[in-house]
Amino acid sequence: MALNCCLHMCSAQASQITSTPDRAARQAKNAASFQSLIRPRPCVVQSWGTRRTKREQSTCVLASEREPPWAMTFDLRERETEWTQENKARLVTLFASHELGCDIEGVQERMQDLVQVLPDLSKKVHHMKPGLLAALLRDTHVVADRAVRLKELLPHTNVSAMAAKQPELLLQEADDVILQVKQLRTQLGNDEIDKIVEEYPRQVPSIYFLLAIIIVACKRIPWT
């Protein structure tokens, strides 16, 4: 009888010992299930009457892990960007090369040929429009010939400085400009016509050229 009681007590203790790991396992399983319920699920969008496949769900999960578009940009402040005259000239040269259908080296070679006749023109490239620079460099021989003819007509005028102020003047027909200047010289008899043309190149040839001459003349009249 005592032996049976002993065996019963041993079996009860053994069952209690073996039940402890089972209870811990069940508690861990329940905790994992609870965590899966409160954990935010991946973004799986389902429309009415449709269901995404596993492949679509995995794609959606990968997309949700990517950075948003606004996180891929960077901050660029124009006031902190070094925008020098040299950089502007390079940009104008780049677009002019596209209009001329040549590379940048070809544009630079043409510019060197033109600068030999009009050295002041190189200082104004950053102010020019690409179309204007391309028009000047399309045929440098014609532009240089117009500059030489203007110099012959106006020997006391700095044609290079005048062309830097008004490069469009070199795109006009030289005969038209020469005719305008000759007519004004004959009508006004102004010996300082060269200086006036150099100071007001934007009005050559123009109906406002006469007004420019009057303004310069008024400045030089001793009113007192």
GROMACS elastic network, one bead per residue, 0.5 to 0.9 nm:
[ bonds ]
;  ai    aj funct       b0    kb
    1     4     6  0.51832   500
    1     5     6  0.64407   500
    1     6     6  0.87325   500
    2     5     6  0.51478   500
    2     6     6  0.62448   500
    2     7     6  0.87369   500
    3     6     6  0.50891   500
    3     7     6  0.62652   500
    3     8     6  0.86437   500
    4     7     6  0.51224   500
    4     8     6  0.61458   500
    4     9     6  0.86485   500
    5     8     6  0.50807   500
    5     9     6  0.61986   500
    5    10     6  0.86467   500
    6     9     6  0.52201   500
    6    10     6  0.62282   500
    6    11     6  0.86872   500
    7    10     6  0.51223   500
    7    11     6  0.61634   500
    7    12     6  0.85941   500
    8    11     6  0.52279   500
    8    12     6  0.62024   500
    8    13     6  0.87022   500
    9    12     6  0.50848   500
    9    13     6  0.62293   500
    9    14     6  0.85795   500
   10    13     6  0.51566   500
   10    14     6  0.60896   500
   10    15     6  0.86009   500
   11    15     6  0.60950   500
   11    16     6  0.85292   500
   12    15     6  0.51559   500
   12    16     6  0.61656   500
   12    17     6  0.86213   500
   13    17     6  0.61209   500
   13    18     6  0.86197   500
   14    17     6  0.50340   500
   14    18     6  0.61429   500
   14    19     6  0.84634   500
   15    18     6  0.51173   500
   15    19     6  0.59637   500
   15    20     6  0.87477   500
   16    19     6  0.50927   500
   16    20     6  0.64862   500
   17    20     6  0.55351   500
   17    21     6  0.77063   500
   18    21     6  0.61856   500
   18    22     6  0.70128   500
   19    22     6  0.51074   500
   19    23     6  0.60733   500
   19    24     6  0.86820   500
   20    23     6  0.51255   500
   20    24     6  0.63031   500
   20    25     6  0.86852   500
   21    24     6  0.50208   500
   21    25     6  0.61141   500
   21    26     6  0.85864   500
   22    25     6  0.50572   500
   22    26     6  0.61842   500
   22    27     6  0.85894   500
   23    26     6  0.51068   500
   23    27     6  0.61592   500
   23    28     6  0.86491   500
   24    27     6  0.50338   500
   24    28     6  0.61624   500
   24    29     6  0.85740   500
   25    28     6  0.51178   500
   25    29     6  0.61507   500
   25    30     6  0.85970   500
   26    29     6  0.50157   500
   26    30     6  0.61066   500
   26    31     6  0.85370   500
   27    30     6  0.50929   500
   27    31     6  0.61168   500
   27    32     6  0.86198   500
   28    31     6  0.50416   500
   28    32     6  0.61781   500
   28    33     6  0.86288   500
   29    32     6  0.51173   500
   29    33     6  0.62327   500
   29    34     6  0.86460   500
   30    33     6  0.50702   500
   30    34     6  0.61840   500
   30    35     6  0.86429   500
   31    34     6  0.50455   500
   31    35     6  0.61679   500
   31    36     6  0.86340   500
   32    35     6  0.50625   500
   32    36     6  0.61969   500
   32    37     6  0.87066   500
   33    36     6  0.51165   500
   33    37     6  0.64141   500
   33    38     6  0.89962   500
   34    37     6  0.51243   500
   34    38     6  0.65068   500
   34    39     6  0.86383   500
   35    38     6  0.52959   500
   35    39     6  0.58932   500
   36    39     6  0.52206   500
   36    40     6  0.83016   500
   36    41     6  0.86966   500
   37    40     6  0.80297   500
   37    41     6  0.88052   500
   38    41     6  0.87597   500
   40    43     6  0.89994   500
   41    44     6  0.81248   500
   42    57     6  0.83522   500
   42    60     6  0.76918   500
   42    61     6  0.57452   500
   42    64     6  0.74357   500
   43    57     6  0.80863   500
   43    60     6  0.63597   500
   43    61     6  0.63678   500
   43    63     6  0.88678   500
   43    64     6  0.67442   500
   44    52     6  0.76666   500
   44    56     6  0.84916   500
   44    57     6  0.59855   500
   44    58     6  0.89393   500
   44    60     6  0.63846   500
   44    61     6  0.75993   500
   45    51     6  0.85743   500
   45    52     6  0.77917   500
   45    57     6  0.85919   500
   45    60     6  0.84412   500
   46    49     6  0.82742   500
   46    50     6  0.62699   500
   46    51     6  0.57662   500
   46    52     6  0.66257   500
   47    50     6  0.54741   500
   47    51     6  0.72181   500
   47    52     6  0.89710   500
   48    51     6  0.82854   500
   52    55     6  0.79402   500
   52    56     6  0.57614   500
   52    57     6  0.62532   500
   53    56     6  0.52068   500
   53    57     6  0.61795   500
   53    58     6  0.86660   500
   54    58     6  0.61251   500
   54    59     6  0.85521   500
   55    58     6  0.51767   500
   55    59     6  0.62088   500
   55    60     6  0.86155   500
   56    60     6  0.61288   500
   56    61     6  0.86107   500
   57    60     6  0.50025   500
   57    61     6  0.61924   500
   57    62     6  0.86819   500
   58    62     6  0.62305   500
   58    63     6  0.85660   500
   59    62     6  0.51132   500
   59    63     6  0.61321   500
   59    64     6  0.85998   500
   60    64     6  0.61387   500
   60    65     6  0.87335   500
   61    64     6  0.50779   500
   61    65     6  0.64603   500
   62    65     6  0.51713   500
   62    66     6  0.66670   500
   63    66     6  0.53365   500
   63    67     6  0.85193   500
   64    67     6  0.80015   500
   64    68     6  0.87874   500
   67    70     6  0.81933   500
   67    71     6  0.61982   500
   67    72     6  0.73081   500
   68    71     6  0.54468   500
   68    72     6  0.71353   500
   69    72     6  0.54301   500
   69    73     6  0.72871   500
   70    73     6  0.57409   500
   70    74     6  0.87052   500
   71    74     6  0.80567   500
   76    79     6  0.89851   500
   76    80     6  0.79648   500
   76    81     6  0.79876   500
   77    80     6  0.54070   500
   77    81     6  0.65580   500
   78    81     6  0.50615   500
   78    82     6  0.82654   500
   78    83     6  0.85938   500
   79    82     6  0.79171   500
   79    83     6  0.88852   500
   80    83     6  0.89066   500
   82    87     6  0.84939   500
   83    86     6  0.81660   500
   83    87     6  0.61980   500
   83    88     6  0.69831   500
   84    87     6  0.52661   500
   84    88     6  0.63604   500
   84    89     6  0.86915   500
   85    88     6  0.50060   500
   85    89     6  0.60957   500
   85    90     6  0.86026   500
   85   125     6  0.86605   500
   85   126     6  0.57612   500
   85   127     6  0.85322   500
   86    89     6  0.50795   500
   86    90     6  0.62465   500
   86    91     6  0.87065   500
   86   126     6  0.71493   500
   87    90     6  0.50661   500
   87    91     6  0.62798   500
   87    92     6  0.87156   500
   87   126     6  0.80363   500
   88    91     6  0.51164   500
   88    92     6  0.62471   500
   88    93     6  0.85697   500
   88   125     6  0.81760   500
   88   126     6  0.50248   500
   88   127     6  0.79682   500
   89    92     6  0.50884   500
   89    93     6  0.60399   500
   89    94     6  0.85090   500
   89   124     6  0.84904   500
   89   125     6  0.55143   500
   89   127     6  0.78153   500
   89   128     6  0.84168   500
   90    93     6  0.50102   500
   90    94     6  0.60670   500
   90    95     6  0.87879   500
   90   125     6  0.88448   500
   90   126     6  0.78496   500
   91    94     6  0.50428   500
   91    95     6  0.64535   500
   91    96     6  0.85779   500
   91   126     6  0.82140   500
   91   130     6  0.85396   500
   92    95     6  0.53915   500
   92    96     6  0.60785   500
   92    97     6  0.86163   500
   92   125     6  0.73268   500
   92   126     6  0.66497   500
   92   127     6  0.85986   500
   92   128     6  0.72722   500
   92   129     6  0.67001   500
   92   130     6  0.50958   500
   92   131     6  0.88711   500
   92   133     6  0.78623   500
   93    97     6  0.60893   500
   93    98     6  0.87903   500
   93   104     6  0.68038   500
   93   107     6  0.69973   500
   93   108     6  0.80528   500
   93   125     6  0.81631   500
   93   126     6  0.87989   500
   93   130     6  0.68456   500
   93   133     6  0.77852   500
   93   134     6  0.85008   500
   94    97     6  0.52422   500
   94    98     6  0.67158   500
   94   103     6  0.81916   500
   94   104     6  0.62984   500
   94   107     6  0.86325   500
   94   130     6  0.81699   500
   95    98     6  0.51687   500
   95    99     6  0.65436   500
   95   100     6  0.88030   500
   95   130     6  0.56949   500
   95   131     6  0.81422   500
   95   134     6  0.86505   500
   96    99     6  0.50922   500
   96   100     6  0.61741   500
   96   101     6  0.84569   500
   96   102     6  0.88100   500
   96   104     6  0.84820   500
   96   107     6  0.76647   500
   96   129     6  0.84893   500
   96   131     6  0.63476   500
   96   132     6  0.83299   500
   96   133     6  0.63488   500
   96   134     6  0.50433   500
   96   135     6  0.87650   500
   96   137     6  0.89291   500
   97   100     6  0.50575   500
   97   101     6  0.58648   500
   97   102     6  0.52881   500
   97   103     6  0.56510   500
   97   104     6  0.57482   500
   97   105     6  0.88530   500
   97   106     6  0.78283   500
   97   107     6  0.61239   500
   97   130     6  0.85222   500
   97   134     6  0.73354   500
   98   101     6  0.50434   500
   98   102     6  0.65463   500
   98   103     6  0.76075   500
   98   104     6  0.87807   500
   98   134     6  0.89525   500
   99   102     6  0.80160   500
   99   130     6  0.79883   500
   99   131     6  0.72320   500
   99   134     6  0.65217   500
  100   103     6  0.85068   500
  100   107     6  0.82459   500
  100   134     6  0.61515   500
  100   135     6  0.85163   500
  100   137     6  0.83452   500
  100   138     6  0.69161   500
  102   105     6  0.81052   500
  102   106     6  0.60701   500
  102   107     6  0.71526   500
  103   106     6  0.53970   500
  103   107     6  0.66783   500
  103   108     6  0.89543   500
  104   107     6  0.50701   500
  104   108     6  0.62464   500
  104   109     6  0.86923   500
  105   108     6  0.50676   500
  105   109     6  0.62229   500
  105   110     6  0.87348   500
  106   109     6  0.51338   500
  106   110     6  0.63365   500
  106   111     6  0.85748   500
  107   110     6  0.52166   500
  107   111     6  0.61026   500
  107   112     6  0.86772   500
  107   134     6  0.84833   500
  107   137     6  0.73739   500
  108   112     6  0.61817   500
  108   113     6  0.87495   500
  109   112     6  0.51595   500
  109   113     6  0.64898   500
  109   114     6  0.88657   500
  110   113     6  0.51537   500
  110   114     6  0.63795   500
  110   115     6  0.86579   500
  110   137     6  0.60493   500
  110   138     6  0.84166   500
  110   139     6  0.86716   500
  110   140     6  0.68508   500
  111   114     6  0.51162   500
  111   115     6  0.60178   500
  111   116     6  0.87048   500
  111   122     6  0.78555   500
  111   136     6  0.89268   500
  111   137     6  0.67396   500
  111   140     6  0.82571   500
  112   115     6  0.50523   500
  112   116     6  0.63960   500
  112   122     6  0.87114   500
  113   116     6  0.55343   500
  113   117     6  0.74268   500
  113   140     6  0.71944   500
  113   141     6  0.87271   500
  113   144     6  0.89233   500
  114   117     6  0.55872   500
  114   118     6  0.61087   500
  114   119     6  0.77889   500
  114   121     6  0.82610   500
  114   122     6  0.88731   500
  114   136     6  0.86389   500
  114   137     6  0.77360   500
  114   140     6  0.60504   500
  114   141     6  0.81737   500
  114   143     6  0.79252   500
  114   144     6  0.66995   500
  115   120     6  0.73595   500
  115   121     6  0.64591   500
  115   122     6  0.63894   500
  116   119     6  0.58849   500
  117   144     6  0.64369   500
  117   147     6  0.77397   500
  117   148     6  0.82579   500
  117   160     6  0.76066   500
  118   121     6  0.56775   500
  118   122     6  0.79710   500
  118   144     6  0.80008   500
  118   147     6  0.79357   500
  118   159     6  0.75686   500
  118   161     6  0.79466   500
  118   163     6  0.75036   500
  118   164     6  0.82089   500
  119   122     6  0.60934   500
  119   123     6  0.80547   500
  119   160     6  0.63587   500
  119   161     6  0.83954   500
  119   164     6  0.88505   500
  120   123     6  0.57025   500
  120   124     6  0.74301   500
  120   160     6  0.54917   500
  120   161     6  0.57336   500
  120   162     6  0.87552   500
  120   163     6  0.77586   500
  120   164     6  0.58080   500
  121   124     6  0.55341   500
  121   125     6  0.69440   500
  121   160     6  0.67882   500
  121   161     6  0.75368   500
  121   163     6  0.67132   500
  121   165     6  0.85671   500
  121   167     6  0.79232   500
  122   125     6  0.56968   500
  122   126     6  0.87401   500
  122   164     6  0.81435   500
  123   126     6  0.75306   500
  123   127     6  0.87020   500
  123   164     6  0.76977   500
  124   127     6  0.53727   500
  124   128     6  0.65901   500
  124   164     6  0.62507   500
  124   165     6  0.82343   500
  125   128     6  0.52276   500
  125   129     6  0.82576   500
  125   130     6  0.89892   500
  125   133     6  0.74962   500
  126   129     6  0.81770   500
  128   131     6  0.82206   500
  128   132     6  0.64153   500
  128   133     6  0.64550   500
  128   167     6  0.86168   500
  129   132     6  0.52897   500
  129   133     6  0.64278   500
  129   134     6  0.86845   500
  130   133     6  0.51808   500
  130   134     6  0.60782   500
  130   135     6  0.85887   500
  131   134     6  0.50807   500
  131   135     6  0.61577   500
  131   136     6  0.87253   500
  132   135     6  0.50848   500
  132   136     6  0.63157   500
  132   137     6  0.86990   500
  132   167     6  0.80121   500
  132   168     6  0.75119   500
  133   136     6  0.51562   500
  133   137     6  0.62036   500
  133   138     6  0.84963   500
  133   167     6  0.88071   500
  134   137     6  0.51360   500
  134   138     6  0.58305   500
  135   138     6  0.52205   500
  135   139     6  0.76904   500
  135   171     6  0.75712   500
  136   139     6  0.67273   500
  136   140     6  0.65664   500
  136   143     6  0.67312   500
  136   167     6  0.81056   500
  136   168     6  0.84795   500
  136   170     6  0.76173   500
  136   171     6  0.70048   500
  137   140     6  0.52730   500
  137   141     6  0.89978   500
  137   143     6  0.81957   500
  139   142     6  0.56900   500
  139   143     6  0.66814   500
  139   144     6  0.88673   500
  140   143     6  0.50930   500
  140   144     6  0.59891   500
  140   145     6  0.84816   500
  141   144     6  0.51293   500
  141   145     6  0.61021   500
  141   146     6  0.86984   500
  142   145     6  0.50886   500
  142   146     6  0.63318   500
  142   147     6  0.87631   500
  142   170     6  0.89604   500
  143   146     6  0.51834   500
  143   147     6  0.63633   500
  143   148     6  0.87974   500
  143   170     6  0.59237   500
  143   171     6  0.70909   500
  144   147     6  0.50646   500
  144   148     6  0.62754   500
  144   149     6  0.87335   500
  144   170     6  0.84493   500
  145   148     6  0.51076   500
  145   149     6  0.62642   500
  145   150     6  0.86752   500
  145   174     6  0.87389   500
  146   149     6  0.51487   500
  146   150     6  0.62259   500
  146   151     6  0.86392   500
  146   170     6  0.64564   500
  146   171     6  0.85780   500
  146   172     6  0.87248   500
  146   173     6  0.78430   500
  146   174     6  0.55504   500
  146   175     6  0.89031   500
  147   150     6  0.51459   500
  147   151     6  0.62396   500
  147   152     6  0.87458   500
  147   159     6  0.67710   500
  147   160     6  0.80298   500
  147   163     6  0.83290   500
  147   170     6  0.69541   500
  147   174     6  0.84226   500
  148   151     6  0.50347   500
  148   152     6  0.62915   500
  148   153     6  0.87358   500
  148   159     6  0.85120   500
  149   152     6  0.50510   500
  149   153     6  0.62803   500
  149   154     6  0.85514   500
  149   174     6  0.72986   500
  149   178     6  0.83004   500
  150   153     6  0.50630   500
  150   154     6  0.59197   500
  150   155     6  0.80553   500
  150   157     6  0.86970   500
  150   159     6  0.70573   500
  150   174     6  0.75067   500
  150   177     6  0.82733   500
  150   178     6  0.72017   500
  151   154     6  0.50121   500
  151   155     6  0.52050   500
  151   156     6  0.79087   500
  151   157     6  0.69210   500
  151   158     6  0.78153   500
  151   159     6  0.61935   500
  152   155     6  0.55064   500
  153   178     6  0.71425   500
  153   181     6  0.84141   500
  153   182     6  0.85128   500
  153   194     6  0.88314   500
  154   157     6  0.54021   500
  154   158     6  0.84835   500
  154   159     6  0.82067   500
  154   181     6  0.89478   500
  154   193     6  0.81378   500
  154   194     6  0.54960   500
  154   195     6  0.88758   500
  154   197     6  0.86116   500
  155   158     6  0.81026   500
  155   159     6  0.88335   500
  155   194     6  0.74799   500
  156   159     6  0.89065   500
  156   192     6  0.89327   500
  156   194     6  0.58014   500
  156   195     6  0.72944   500
  157   160     6  0.87058   500
  157   161     6  0.86744   500
  157   162     6  0.80016   500
  157   193     6  0.88889   500
  157   194     6  0.50871   500
  157   195     6  0.60277   500
  157   196     6  0.87968   500
  157   197     6  0.75531   500
  157   198     6  0.58923   500
  158   161     6  0.54775   500
  158   162     6  0.62313   500
  158   163     6  0.86784   500
  158   194     6  0.86025   500
  158   195     6  0.84833   500
  158   198     6  0.65742   500
  159   163     6  0.59699   500
  159   164     6  0.84999   500
  159   198     6  0.71837   500
  160   163     6  0.51431   500
  160   164     6  0.62544   500
  160   165     6  0.88004   500
  161   165     6  0.63580   500
  161   166     6  0.87128   500
  161   198     6  0.74832   500
  162   165     6  0.51972   500
  162   166     6  0.62252   500
  162   167     6  0.78824   500
  162   169     6  0.86448   500
  162   197     6  0.79256   500
  162   198     6  0.52561   500
  162   199     6  0.74370   500
  162   200     6  0.82055   500
  162   201     6  0.60107   500
  162   202     6  0.89482   500
  163   166     6  0.50233   500
  163   168     6  0.77810   500
  163   169     6  0.67480   500
  163   170     6  0.69640   500
  163   198     6  0.88790   500
  163   201     6  0.78323   500
  164   167     6  0.57058   500
  165   198     6  0.88609   500
  165   199     6  0.88913   500
  165   200     6  0.87158   500
  165   201     6  0.69633   500
  165   202     6  0.77252   500
  166   169     6  0.57902   500
  166   170     6  0.81289   500
  166   200     6  0.89464   500
  166   201     6  0.59918   500
  166   202     6  0.58097   500
  167   170     6  0.57835   500
  167   171     6  0.74855   500
  168   171     6  0.52261   500
  168   172     6  0.69794   500
  168   202     6  0.84993   500
  169   172     6  0.55627   500
  169   173     6  0.85541   500
  169   174     6  0.87647   500
  169   177     6  0.83815   500
  169   201     6  0.75443   500
  169   202     6  0.76457   500
  169   204     6  0.74048   500
  169   205     6  0.84996   500
  170   173     6  0.77304   500
  170   174     6  0.77254   500
  171   174     6  0.84265   500
  172   175     6  0.86302   500
  172   176     6  0.75096   500
  172   177     6  0.74560   500
  173   176     6  0.55261   500
  173   177     6  0.67374   500
  173   178     6  0.88445   500
  174   177     6  0.52332   500
  174   178     6  0.60585   500
  174   179     6  0.85307   500
  175   178     6  0.50849   500
  175   179     6  0.60216   500
  175   180     6  0.86283   500
  176   179     6  0.51771   500
  176   180     6  0.63027   500
  176   181     6  0.87594   500
  176   205     6  0.75340   500
  177   180     6  0.52261   500
  177   181     6  0.63010   500
  177   182     6  0.86580   500
  177   204     6  0.67813   500
  177   205     6  0.57195   500
  178   181     6  0.52223   500
  178   182     6  0.61192   500
  178   183     6  0.86211   500
  178   205     6  0.88502   500
  179   182     6  0.51712   500
  179   183     6  0.61662   500
  179   184     6  0.86585   500
  179   205     6  0.89697   500
  180   183     6  0.52766   500
  180   184     6  0.62987   500
  180   185     6  0.86119   500
  180   204     6  0.77286   500
  180   205     6  0.60765   500
  180   206     6  0.83658   500
  181   184     6  0.52021   500
  181   185     6  0.60678   500
  181   186     6  0.86177   500
  181   193     6  0.81670   500
  181   197     6  0.84849   500
  181   204     6  0.80774   500
  181   205     6  0.78140   500
  182   185     6  0.50226   500
  182   186     6  0.61449   500
  182   187     6  0.85896   500
  183   186     6  0.51469   500
  183   187     6  0.60882   500
  183   188     6  0.84411   500
  184   187     6  0.51272   500
  184   188     6  0.57890   500
  184   189     6  0.75811   500
  184   190     6  0.82388   500
  184   193     6  0.82916   500
  184   209     6  0.89298   500
  184   210     6  0.79154   500
  185   188     6  0.54995   500
  185   189     6  0.51344   500
  185   190     6  0.60525   500
  185   191     6  0.78432   500
  185   193     6  0.67973   500
  186   189     6  0.54007   500
  186   190     6  0.82230   500
  187   190     6  0.84317   500
  188   191     6  0.88389   500
  189   192     6  0.89267   500
  189   193     6  0.84664   500
  190   193     6  0.55889   500
  191   194     6  0.76700   500
  192   195     6  0.54945   500
  192   196     6  0.64257   500
  192   197     6  0.88166   500
  193   196     6  0.50418   500
  193   197     6  0.61292   500
  193   198     6  0.85553   500
  193   213     6  0.81063   500
  194   197     6  0.52975   500
  194   198     6  0.62495   500
  194   199     6  0.86806   500
  195   198     6  0.50013   500
  195   199     6  0.60685   500
  195   200     6  0.85481   500
  196   199     6  0.50760   500
  196   200     6  0.60155   500
  196   201     6  0.81455   500
  196   212     6  0.76617   500
  196   213     6  0.64240   500
  196   216     6  0.71602   500
  197   200     6  0.52186   500
  197   201     6  0.54003   500
  197   202     6  0.87129   500
  197   203     6  0.81640   500
  197   204     6  0.72245   500
  197   209     6  0.85204   500
  197   212     6  0.89041   500
  197   213     6  0.85664   500
  198   201     6  0.56780   500
  199   202     6  0.87928   500
  200   203     6  0.59282   500
  200   204     6  0.75063   500
  200   209     6  0.78254   500
  200   212     6  0.67703   500
  200   213     6  0.85730   500
  201   204     6  0.54665   500
  201   205     6  0.84281   500
  201   209     6  0.87644   500
  202   205     6  0.79888   500
  202   206     6  0.82729   500
  202   209     6  0.84586   500
  203   206     6  0.50830   500
  203   207     6  0.75199   500
  203   208     6  0.58237   500
  203   210     6  0.85750   500
  203   211     6  0.89812   500
  203   212     6  0.74052   500
  204   207     6  0.84228   500
  204   208     6  0.82474   500
  204   209     6  0.61031   500
  205   208     6  0.83132   500
  205   209     6  0.67719   500
  206   209     6  0.53355   500
  206   210     6  0.81897   500
  207   210     6  0.64965   500
  207   211     6  0.78785   500
  208   211     6  0.50723   500
  208   212     6  0.63810   500
  208   213     6  0.88353   500
  209   212     6  0.50502   500
  209   213     6  0.64425   500
  209   214     6  0.87975   500
  210   213     6  0.51330   500
  210   214     6  0.63443   500
  210   215     6  0.87518   500
  211   214     6  0.50404   500
  211   215     6  0.62313   500
  211   216     6  0.87424   500
  212   215     6  0.51143   500
  212   216     6  0.63326   500
  212   217     6  0.85944   500
  213   216     6  0.52184   500
  213   217     6  0.60980   500
  213   218     6  0.85816   500
  214   217     6  0.50171   500
  214   218     6  0.60808   500
  214   219     6  0.86473   500
  215   218     6  0.51441   500
  215   219     6  0.63489   500
  215   220     6  0.89184   500
  216   219     6  0.51506   500
  216   220     6  0.65734   500
  216   221     6  0.89939   500
  217   220     6  0.52820   500
  217   221     6  0.64296   500
  218   221     6  0.52686   500
  218   222     6  0.85743   500
  218   223     6  0.88648   500
  219   222     6  0.81227   500
  220   223     6  0.87849   500
  221   224     6  0.89008   500
